[in-house]
Amino acid sequence: MTYYIAFKTIDTVIQGLDETKAVIIVSDHYEEISNGILDRLGRGTTKLKGKGGYTELKKKSSMLLLLA
């Protein structure tokens, strides 16, 4: 039990108390998904521009970032 408490204390010091989670959603239907998150969850999203790693084609705001 002493080791568990020590390890949890070290984790808290290193990682901090803020446990923010992030989700990145990649989809061609980003507008509908963003609106659904806002309507159903009351949360905002951040729209990100992207580029295909294989095709190198630019994507128009096909990624959403949601912080929880």
C-alpha positions as CSV (number, residue, x, y, z in Angstrom):
1,M,0.0,0.0,0.0
2,T,2.9,2.4,0.8
3,Y,4.3,1.9,-2.7
4,Y,0.9,2.6,-4.3
5,I,0.6,5.9,-2.4
6,A,4.2,6.8,-3.3
7,F,3.6,6.1,-7.0
8,K,0.3,8.0,-7.2
9,T,2.0,10.9,-5.5
10,I,4.8,10.9,-8.1
11,D,2.3,10.6,-10.9
12,T,0.3,13.6,-9.6
13,V,3.5,15.7,-9.3
14,I,4.6,14.8,-12.8
15,Q,1.3,14.9,-14.6
16,G,-0.5,17.5,-12.4
17,L,-4.0,17.6,-11.1
18,D,-5.6,18.6,-14.4
19,E,-6.9,15.5,-16.2
20,T,-8.1,17.1,-19.4
21,K,-9.0,14.6,-22.1
22,A,-8.9,15.4,-25.8
23,V,-10.6,13.7,-28.8
24,I,-9.8,14.3,-32.4
25,I,-12.5,13.3,-34.9
26,V,-11.6,12.9,-38.6
27,S,-14.5,12.9,-40.9
28,D,-15.9,14.4,-44.1
29,H,-19.1,15.1,-42.1
30,Y,-17.4,17.4,-39.6
31,E,-20.2,20.1,-39.7
32,E,-22.9,17.6,-38.8
33,I,-20.8,16.1,-36.0
34,S,-19.8,19.5,-34.7
35,N,-23.5,20.6,-34.6
36,G,-24.5,17.4,-32.9
37,I,-21.9,17.7,-30.2
38,L,-23.0,21.3,-29.6
39,D,-26.8,20.4,-29.6
40,R,-26.6,17.2,-27.6
41,L,-23.6,17.8,-25.3
42,G,-23.6,21.5,-25.0
43,R,-19.8,21.5,-25.8
44,G,-18.0,23.4,-28.5
45,T,-15.4,22.0,-30.9
46,T,-12.4,23.4,-32.7
47,K,-12.2,22.9,-36.4
48,L,-8.7,22.1,-37.7
49,K,-7.4,22.0,-41.2
50,G,-5.6,18.9,-42.3
51,K,-3.6,17.3,-45.1
52,G,-3.6,13.6,-46.1
53,G,-0.5,11.8,-45.0
54,Y,-0.6,9.5,-47.9
55,T,-2.1,11.6,-50.7
56,E,-0.8,15.0,-49.4
57,L,-4.2,16.4,-50.4
58,K,-5.4,19.3,-48.3
59,K,-8.6,18.7,-46.3
60,K,-11.0,21.5,-45.6
61,S,-11.6,21.5,-41.8
62,S,-12.1,17.7,-41.7
63,M,-10.9,17.4,-38.1
64,L,-12.6,18.4,-34.9
65,L,-10.9,18.8,-31.5
66,L,-13.0,18.2,-28.4
67,L,-11.6,18.9,-25.0
68,A,-13.4,17.2,-22.1
